[in-house]
Amino acid sequence: MLRSLRVAALALVATFALSASAFADTCSIRIHFVKAGWVIGGTAGSGTLTCGGRSYPLSIGGLSYGFTFGASSVNLRGVARNVRRPRDIEGVYGAGSAGAAIVRGPQAAVLTNQKGVVLEVAGAQTGVIVNLDLSGMAVSLKR
């Protein structure tokens, strides 16, 4: 009897765990930011998250450290996966990056925050910049 209660409880927990991930949405995202640096770099910008027909303005900021020289403007678009509610997009997305742009170059990234949201973005970088660095990008909903 006790064993069957444990099995039933385990099955109930598994059902709720699986159904919670079923409610996660895939949303579209657009991001624009300016990146500049000399060893230590900074990033500032904005974006828009669109989920279920509603748009949410975003604020972007960040720092990088490593070999960074120059400045660029970056426009990215793509998807945000595993979004249960719009505020899940908020958090720090970390990455190591290497790249160069002289006038214009491609840019792509797959980033994850601490809430499990995955950003898959691609676009173009315009400017003169060379980088091999570790960076963190903070994304928050504009209030």
SVG drawing of the C-alpha trace seen along z (x, -y; Angstrom):
<svg xmlns="http://www.w3.org/2000/svg" viewBox="-2 -53 46 55">
<polyline fill="none" stroke="black" stroke-width="0.4" points="0.0,0.0 2.8,-2.4 4.7,-1.5 1.7,-2.2 1.2,-5.6 4.9,-6.5 4.5,-5.4 1.3,-7.5 3.0,-10.5 6.0,-10.2 3.8,-9.9 1.9,-13.1 5.1,-15.1 6.4,-13.9 3.2,-14.9 3.3,-18.5 7.0,-18.8 6.4,-17.8 3.3,-20.0 5.2,-23.1 7.7,-22.9 4.8,-22.5 3.6,-26.0 6.9,-27.6 6.6,-29.8 9.0,-30.7 8.9,-34.5 10.6,-36.7 13.3,-39.2 15.1,-42.1 18.1,-43.7 20.2,-46.8 23.3,-47.8 26.5,-49.7 29.7,-48.0 33.0,-49.8 36.2,-49.1 39.9,-49.0 40.7,-45.9 37.6,-46.5 34.4,-47.0 30.9,-48.2 27.6,-47.5 24.4,-49.6 21.2,-49.3 17.6,-48.3 15.3,-45.8 11.8,-44.3 10.5,-40.9 7.2,-39.9 5.2,-37.1 1.6,-36.2 1.0,-39.3 2.3,-41.7 5.5,-43.6 7.7,-44.3 10.5,-46.9 13.9,-45.8 17.0,-47.5 20.4,-46.0 23.7,-46.6 27.0,-44.8 30.7,-44.6 33.5,-42.6 37.1,-41.9 39.8,-40.6 41.3,-41.7 38.8,-44.3 39.6,-47.3 37.2,-49.5 33.5,-50.2 30.5,-48.8 26.8,-48.9 25.0,-45.5 21.5,-44.6 20.3,-41.1 17.0,-39.3 15.9,-35.8 13.9,-33.8 13.8,-33.5 12.9,-29.9 11.6,-28.6 9.7,-31.8 6.9,-31.1 6.2,-34.8 7.8,-37.9 9.9,-38.7 11.8,-35.4 13.8,-37.2 15.5,-39.2 18.9,-38.1 22.5,-37.9 23.6,-36.1 27.3,-35.2 29.5,-34.3 33.0,-34.1 33.3,-35.7 35.8,-36.2 35.1,-38.4 36.1,-41.3 34.2,-43.8 35.7,-46.3 32.7,-48.3 30.3,-45.3 30.4,-41.7 28.0,-38.9 27.2,-38.2 25.4,-35.2 25.0,-33.8 23.2,-31.3 22.9,-32.5 21.2,-31.2 20.2,-33.0 19.8,-31.6 16.0,-31.1 16.7,-28.7 15.6,-31.2 17.7,-30.6 18.3,-33.4 19.2,-32.3 20.0,-35.5 21.8,-36.5 22.4,-39.7 25.0,-42.3 27.7,-44.2 28.8,-47.6 32.0,-49.4 35.6,-48.8 36.2,-46.3 38.3,-43.3 37.6,-41.2 38.5,-38.0 36.8,-38.3 34.5,-37.1 31.4,-39.2 28.1,-39.4 25.0,-41.0 22.2,-42.0 18.7,-42.1 15.7,-43.7 12.2,-44.8 11.8,-48.5 9.5,-49.7"/>
</svg>
